[in-house]
């Protein structure tokens, strides 16, 4: 009976986490759709500036200990930050819908303003993410702690897809304007947040009362752990092979002639894939060796797609309206989604397994920050800037960057599999600040 009750509670907790992570993905998806809308009216340098809007996600460790330590006990450790942050996101989107639409539709778009707007939304989403990650460590039972990674992968992908893939599809068919979509998302944010605030009761966490200064100290202590440092080496290097592809492939496809409507037509399969893939891979990514199995296979798949991306883009350029080029691009997009899902979900599952619940969202934020910094190095902004700089020196600058990224990824594949296996073998207590001294 107790097991049944526990399973039912975990299902409710998973549903809550799924809803919160889905909300988090909505502003991110819209920020990803804007560069596509500006293709042809914004230079590579301006596109590089837009890509920096996600920078707050790489900096959230600066305020994560404060989110963990400062809260109103009567309201709840997580809801103290979660509810006001989400209300701010919803109100901002609802009140600014017309202005954002005018900025994006302008003949000479004010790119710095657009970048600042989405950077502000990203900062609020980053704060929400700290609270949700911390809640996830205690909301689920130990037996089903791996569900948090699946909820993260499915929810964030669903929110991103609804506001990016879904919006692009509807907008290309003339069924919705940017102002209407942003306003609807803002209203949805407000309604959902009100339901969470009124309908979800947060139970007290043991040992939750930590002074902000002590929280920062414990975060620094975790960063000094040998196991965390070794993991940092992985996180800061593994994405170097994909910065150029992720930052420029879609923009290059549109620039080389692929119609925006064709990209929009990929909305249904990509939306389905973004939700189904984390669920399909859940057992594998949440297994005992997520890094040396699922993560490594996802990396190999993504790396193999680098040269294939160049081939597909050449096909698009040669015959942008052909069915063969479109099918090749669609297959490439789905394979990239599969590889990214394996890498992201297995990484999050490993984080949830080793994170110290006593540090709450700060520990998860520490690991996520390392991953986000790694995803930005080389950053998409640098990749896009590099394409613009190489345009005058090379007949096809994308080929140069793809070759460099593929070479970096090949070296990573050769050197890191054994390193990942040793990392997974580190006992759990070695990931806890103070455990070394105690032993």
C-alpha positions as CSV (number, residue, x, y, z in Angstrom):
1,X,0.0,0.0,0.0
2,X,2.8,2.3,0.9
3,X,4.6,1.6,-2.4
4,X,1.4,2.4,-4.3
5,X,1.0,5.7,-2.4
6,X,4.7,6.5,-3.1
7,X,4.3,5.8,-6.8
8,X,1.2,8.0,-7.0
9,X,3.0,10.8,-5.2
10,X,5.9,10.5,-7.6
11,X,3.6,10.6,-10.6
12,X,2.1,13.9,-9.3
13,X,5.5,15.3,-8.6
14,X,6.7,14.3,-12.1
15,X,3.6,16.1,-13.6
16,X,4.4,19.3,-11.6
17,X,8.1,19.2,-12.7
18,X,7.0,18.6,-16.3
19,X,4.7,21.6,-16.2
20,X,7.4,23.8,-14.7
21,X,10.1,22.8,-17.1
22,X,7.7,23.3,-20.0
23,X,7.1,26.9,-18.9
24,X,10.8,27.4,-18.8
25,X,11.3,26.4,-22.4
26,X,8.7,28.8,-23.9
27,X,10.7,32.1,-23.8
28,X,13.8,30.1,-24.9
29,X,11.9,28.8,-28.0
30,X,10.8,32.3,-28.9
31,X,14.3,33.6,-28.7
32,X,15.4,30.8,-31.1
33,X,12.7,31.7,-33.6
34,X,13.6,35.4,-33.8
35,X,16.9,34.9,-35.7
36,X,15.0,32.9,-38.3
37,X,12.5,35.7,-38.7
38,X,15.4,38.2,-39.1
39,X,17.3,36.1,-41.7
40,X,18.2,38.4,-44.6
41,X,17.7,41.6,-42.5
42,X,20.3,41.0,-39.8
43,X,24.0,40.5,-40.5
44,X,26.1,37.7,-39.0
45,X,27.5,40.1,-36.4
46,X,23.9,41.0,-35.3
47,X,22.9,37.3,-35.2
48,X,26.0,36.8,-33.0
49,X,24.6,39.5,-30.6
50,X,21.3,37.7,-30.5
51,X,22.9,34.4,-29.6
52,X,24.3,36.1,-26.5
53,X,20.8,36.5,-25.1
54,X,21.1,33.1,-23.5
55,X,24.2,34.1,-21.5
56,X,22.3,34.5,-18.2
57,X,21.9,30.7,-18.1
58,X,25.7,30.4,-18.0
59,X,25.9,33.0,-15.2
60,X,23.1,31.8,-12.9
61,X,25.6,30.3,-10.4
62,X,26.3,33.9,-9.3
63,X,22.9,34.1,-7.7
64,X,21.9,30.4,-7.3
65,X,23.1,30.2,-3.6
66,X,20.9,33.3,-2.8
67,X,17.9,31.5,-4.4
68,X,18.6,28.5,-2.2
69,X,19.3,30.4,1.0
70,X,16.9,33.3,1.1
71,X,13.2,32.4,1.3
72,X,10.0,33.0,3.2
73,X,9.5,29.9,5.3
74,X,5.7,30.3,5.4
75,X,5.6,30.5,1.6
76,X,8.1,27.7,0.9
77,X,11.8,27.5,-0.1
78,X,11.1,27.0,-3.8
79,X,7.8,28.9,-4.3
80,X,9.4,32.0,-2.8
81,X,11.4,32.4,-6.0
82,X,9.4,30.3,-8.4
83,X,6.1,32.1,-8.3
84,X,7.3,35.7,-8.5
85,X,9.8,34.9,-11.3
86,X,7.2,33.2,-13.4
87,X,4.7,36.0,-12.9
88,X,7.3,38.5,-14.0
89,X,7.9,36.4,-17.2
90,X,4.2,36.2,-18.0
91,X,3.6,39.9,-17.3
92,X,6.6,41.0,-19.3
93,X,5.5,38.9,-22.3
94,X,1.9,40.0,-22.1
95,X,2.7,43.8,-21.8
96,X,5.5,43.9,-24.4
97,X,3.9,41.8,-27.2
98,X,3.2,44.7,-29.5
99,X,6.6,46.3,-29.1
100,X,8.5,43.1,-29.8
101,X,6.4,42.5,-32.9
102,X,7.2,46.0,-34.2
103,X,11.0,45.5,-33.5
104,X,11.2,42.2,-35.4
105,X,9.0,43.5,-38.3
106,X,11.1,46.7,-38.8
107,X,13.1,47.0,-42.1
108,X,16.1,47.8,-39.9
109,X,15.5,45.7,-36.7
110,X,16.9,47.2,-33.5
111,X,18.9,44.0,-32.7
112,X,20.5,45.3,-29.5
113,X,17.0,46.0,-28.0
114,X,15.7,42.6,-29.1
115,X,18.8,40.9,-27.6
116,X,18.4,42.8,-24.3
117,X,14.7,41.8,-24.1
118,X,15.4,38.1,-24.5
119,X,18.4,38.3,-22.2
120,X,16.1,39.7,-19.5
121,X,13.7,36.8,-20.1
122,X,16.6,34.3,-20.0
123,X,17.7,35.8,-16.6
124,X,14.2,35.2,-15.2
125,X,14.1,31.7,-16.6
126,X,17.5,30.9,-15.2
127,X,16.3,31.9,-11.7
128,X,13.2,29.7,-12.2
129,X,15.5,26.9,-13.2
130,X,17.5,27.1,-10.0
131,X,14.3,26.8,-7.9
132,X,12.9,23.9,-10.0
133,X,16.2,21.9,-10.0
134,X,16.4,22.3,-6.3
135,X,12.8,21.2,-5.8
136,X,13.3,18.2,-8.1
137,X,16.0,16.8,-5.8
138,X,13.5,16.4,-2.9
139,X,10.2,16.2,-4.7
140,X,10.7,12.7,-6.0
141,X,11.6,9.6,-4.0
142,X,15.1,8.2,-4.2
143,X,13.8,5.2,-6.2
144,X,12.5,7.5,-9.0
145,X,15.0,10.4,-8.8
146,X,16.0,9.6,-12.4
147,X,12.6,10.8,-13.5
148,X,13.7,14.4,-12.9
149,X,16.1,14.2,-15.9
150,X,13.3,12.9,-18.1
151,X,10.9,15.7,-16.9
152,X,13.6,18.2,-17.6
153,X,14.3,16.9,-21.1
154,X,10.7,16.4,-22.1
155,X,9.4,19.6,-20.5
156,X,12.1,22.0,-21.7
157,X,11.9,20.4,-25.2
158,X,8.1,20.6,-25.3
159,X,8.1,24.3,-24.2
160,X,10.9,25.1,-26.7
161,X,9.1,23.3,-29.5
162,X,5.7,24.8,-28.8
163,X,7.1,28.4,-28.9
164,X,9.8,27.8,-31.6
165,X,8.7,25.1,-34.0
166,X,5.0,25.7,-33.3
167,X,5.2,29.4,-33.8
168,X,7.4,29.2,-37.0
169,X,4.8,26.8,-38.5
170,X,1.8,29.0,-37.6
171,X,3.6,32.2,-38.6
172,X,4.7,30.9,-41.9
173,X,1.1,30.0,-42.8
174,X,-0.1,33.5,-41.7
175,X,-2.2,32.1,-38.9
176,X,-0.6,34.0,-36.0
177,X,1.5,37.1,-35.5
178,X,4.4,37.4,-33.2
179,X,2.4,39.8,-31.0
180,X,-0.5,37.4,-30.6
181,X,1.7,34.5,-29.9
182,X,3.9,36.3,-27.3
183,X,0.7,37.6,-25.6
184,X,-0.9,34.1,-25.5
185,X,2.3,32.7,-24.0
186,X,2.3,35.4,-21.4
187,X,-1.3,34.8,-20.4
188,X,-0.6,31.0,-20.2
189,X,2.3,31.7,-17.9
190,X,0.2,33.8,-15.6
191,X,-2.6,31.3,-15.4
192,X,-0.4,28.3,-14.9
193,X,1.7,30.1,-12.2
194,X,-1.5,31.0,-10.3
195,X,-2.5,27.4,-10.3
196,X,0.9,26.3,-9.0
197,X,0.8,29.0,-6.3
198,X,-2.6,28.1,-5.1
199,X,-2.8,24.4,-5.7
200,X,0.7,23.1,-4.8
201,X,1.8,22.8,-1.2
202,X,5.5,22.7,-0.6
203,X,6.7,20.5,2.2
204,X,9.5,21.7,4.5
205,X,13.0,20.4,3.6
206,X,15.2,19.2,6.4
207,X,18.2,21.4,7.1
208,X,17.0,24.0,4.6
209,X,17.9,27.0,6.7
210,X,21.4,28.1,5.3
211,X,22.7,31.6,5.4
212,X,23.5,33.1,2.0
213,X,27.2,33.4,2.8
214,X,27.4,29.8,3.9
215,X,25.6,28.7,0.7
216,X,28.2,30.5,-1.4
217,X,30.9,28.8,0.6
218,X,29.5,25.4,0.1
219,X,29.1,26.0,-3.6
220,X,32.8,26.9,-3.8
221,X,33.7,23.8,-1.7
222,X,31.8,21.6,-4.2
223,X,33.7,23.2,-7.1
224,X,37.0,22.3,-5.5
225,X,36.1,18.6,-5.2
226,X,38.3,16.5,-7.5
227,X,35.3,14.6,-8.9
228,X,33.6,17.9,-9.9
229,X,36.8,19.2,-11.4
230,X,37.1,16.1,-13.6
231,X,33.5,16.4,-14.6
232,X,34.2,20.1,-15.5
233,X,36.8,19.0,-18.0
234,X,34.2,16.9,-19.8
235,X,31.5,19.6,-19.7
236,X,33.8,22.4,-20.9
237,X,35.2,20.5,-23.9
238,X,32.5,18.2,-25.2
239,X,30.5,20.8,-27.1
240,X,33.4,22.4,-28.9
241,X,32.6,20.1,-31.9
242,X,29.0,21.5,-32.3
243,X,29.2,25.3,-31.7
244,X,29.4,26.1,-35.4
245,X,26.7,23.6,-36.5
246,X,24.2,24.7,-33.8
247,X,24.9,28.4,-34.4
248,X,24.8,28.5,-38.2
249,X,23.3,25.5,-39.9
250,X,19.7,26.6,-40.0
251,X,20.6,30.2,-40.9
252,X,22.8,28.9,-43.7
253,X,20.0,26.6,-45.0
254,X,17.7,29.6,-45.3
255,X,20.4,31.8,-46.7
256,X,21.2,29.2,-49.4
257,X,17.6,29.1,-50.6
258,X,15.6,26.7,-48.4
259,X,12.1,28.3,-48.0
260,X,11.1,29.4,-44.6
261,X,7.8,27.5,-45.2
262,X,9.8,24.3,-45.7
263,X,11.5,24.8,-42.4
264,X,8.1,25.4,-40.8
265,X,6.7,22.2,-42.3
266,X,9.1,20.3,-40.1
267,X,7.2,21.5,-37.0
268,X,5.0,18.4,-36.4
269,X,7.8,15.8,-36.6
270,X,10.3,17.9,-34.7
271,X,7.6,18.6,-32.0
272,X,6.9,14.9,-31.7
273,X,10.5,14.0,-31.6
274,X,11.4,16.5,-29.0
275,X,8.9,15.0,-26.6
276,X,9.1,11.3,-27.6
277,X,12.9,11.0,-27.7
278,X,13.6,11.7,-24.0
279,X,10.8,9.2,-23.0
280,X,12.2,6.6,-25.4
281,X,15.7,7.0,-24.1
282,X,14.8,7.3,-20.4
283,X,15.9,3.8,-19.4
284,X,19.2,4.1,-21.2
285,X,20.0,7.6,-20.1
286,X,19.0,7.0,-16.4
287,X,21.0,3.7,-16.2
288,X,24.0,3.0,-14.1
289,X,26.5,4.4,-16.7
290,X,24.7,7.3,-18.5
291,X,27.9,9.1,-19.6
292,X,29.9,6.3,-21.0
293,X,26.9,4.8,-22.8
294,X,24.1,7.1,-23.8
295,X,26.0,10.4,-23.7
296,X,29.0,9.0,-25.7
297,X,26.7,7.5,-28.4
298,X,24.9,10.8,-28.7
299,X,28.2,12.6,-29.0
300,X,29.3,10.2,-31.8
301,X,26.1,10.7,-33.6
302,X,26.3,14.5,-33.5
303,X,29.9,14.4,-34.6
304,X,29.1,12.3,-37.6
305,X,26.5,14.8,-38.6
306,X,29.1,17.6,-39.0
307,X,30.3,16.6,-42.5
308,X,26.8,15.5,-43.4
309,X,25.6,19.0,-42.6
310,X,27.9,20.4,-45.1
311,X,26.8,17.9,-47.8
312,X,23.1,18.7,-47.1
313,X,23.7,22.4,-47.3
314,X,25.4,22.1,-50.6
315,X,22.4,20.1,-51.9
316,X,20.1,22.8,-50.6
317,X,22.1,25.4,-52.4
318,X,22.2,23.5,-55.7
319,X,18.4,22.8,-55.7
320,X,16.6,24.6,-52.8
321,X,13.1,23.7,-54.1
322,X,13.9,20.0,-54.7
323,X,12.2,17.2,-52.7
324,X,15.5,15.4,-52.2
325,X,17.2,18.5,-50.6
326,X,14.2,19.0,-48.3
327,X,14.1,15.3,-47.2
328,X,17.8,15.4,-46.5
329,X,17.5,18.5,-44.4
330,X,14.5,17.0,-42.5
331,X,16.5,13.8,-41.8
332,X,19.4,15.9,-40.6
333,X,17.2,17.9,-38.2
334,X,15.7,14.7,-36.7
335,X,19.1,13.0,-36.3
336,X,20.5,16.1,-34.6
337,X,17.5,16.1,-32.2
338,X,18.2,12.5,-31.4
339,X,21.9,13.0,-30.6
340,X,21.2,16.2,-28.6
341,X,18.5,14.3,-26.6
342,X,20.9,11.5,-25.7
343,X,23.6,13.9,-24.5
344,X,21.3,16.2,-22.6
345,X,19.1,13.7,-20.8
346,X,22.0,11.4,-19.8
347,X,24.0,14.4,-18.5
348,X,21.0,15.6,-16.4
349,X,20.4,12.1,-15.1
350,X,24.1,11.9,-14.0
351,X,23.8,15.3,-12.3
352,X,20.7,14.2,-10.4
353,X,22.5,11.1,-9.2
354,X,25.6,12.8,-7.8
355,X,24.2,16.2,-6.7
356,X,24.1,16.8,-2.9
357,X,20.5,17.5,-1.9
358,X,21.8,19.5,1.0
359,X,23.0,22.1,-1.4
360,X,19.6,22.2,-3.1
361,X,19.4,23.9,-6.5
362,X,22.9,25.4,-6.1
363,X,24.7,22.0,-6.8
364,X,22.6,21.3,-9.8
365,X,23.1,24.9,-11.0
366,X,26.9,24.5,-10.5
367,X,26.9,21.5,-12.8
368,X,24.5,23.0,-15.2
369,X,26.5,26.2,-15.4
370,X,29.6,24.2,-16.3
371,X,27.6,22.5,-19.0
372,X,26.2,25.8,-20.3
373,X,29.6,27.4,-20.4
374,X,30.8,24.4,-22.3
375,X,28.0,24.7,-24.8
376,X,29.0,28.3,-25.5
377,X,32.7,27.4,-26.2
378,X,33.3,28.0,-28.9
379,X,30.1,30.1,-28.6
380,X,27.6,30.3,-31.4
381,X,28.3,34.1,-31.4
382,X,32.0,33.3,-32.1
383,X,31.0,30.8,-34.8
384,X,28.7,33.3,-36.5
385,X,31.3,36.0,-36.2
386,X,33.9,33.6,-37.7
387,X,31.7,32.9,-40.6
388,X,31.4,36.6,-41.4
389,X,35.2,37.1,-41.0
390,X,36.0,34.1,-43.2
391,X,33.5,35.1,-45.9
392,X,36.1,37.3,-47.6
393,X,39.0,34.8,-47.2
394,X,37.3,31.5,-48.2
395,X,35.1,30.4,-50.9
396,X,33.0,28.5,-48.4
397,X,33.6,29.7,-44.8
398,X,31.2,27.1,-43.3
399,X,33.4,24.3,-44.6
400,X,36.4,25.7,-42.7
401,X,34.6,25.9,-39.4
402,X,33.0,22.5,-39.8
403,X,36.4,20.9,-40.5
404,X,37.8,22.5,-37.4
405,X,34.9,21.4,-35.2
406,X,35.0,17.9,-36.5
407,X,38.7,17.6,-35.8
408,X,38.2,18.8,-32.2
409,X,35.4,16.3,-31.8
410,X,37.5,13.4,-33.2
411,X,40.2,14.1,-30.6
412,X,37.6,14.2,-27.9
413,X,36.2,10.8,-28.9
414,X,39.7,9.2,-28.8
415,X,40.6,10.6,-25.4
416,X,37.5,10.6,-23.2
417,X,35.7,7.3,-23.2
418,X,37.9,5.8,-20.5
419,X,37.8,9.1,-18.6
420,X,34.0,8.9,-18.5
421,X,34.1,5.4,-17.1
422,X,36.4,6.4,-14.3
423,X,34.2,9.4,-13.5
424,X,31.2,7.2,-13.2
425,X,33.1,4.9,-10.8
426,X,33.7,7.7,-8.3
427,X,31.7,6.9,-5.1
428,X,28.8,9.1,-4.4
429,X,30.2,10.4,-1.1
430,X,33.2,11.9,-3.1
431,X,30.7,14.3,-4.7
432,X,29.7,15.8,-1.3
433,X,31.6,18.8,0.1
434,X,33.3,17.8,3.3
435,X,33.3,14.1,2.6
436,X,37.0,14.1,1.9
437,X,37.8,15.5,5.3
438,X,35.4,13.2,7.0
439,X,37.0,10.1,5.4
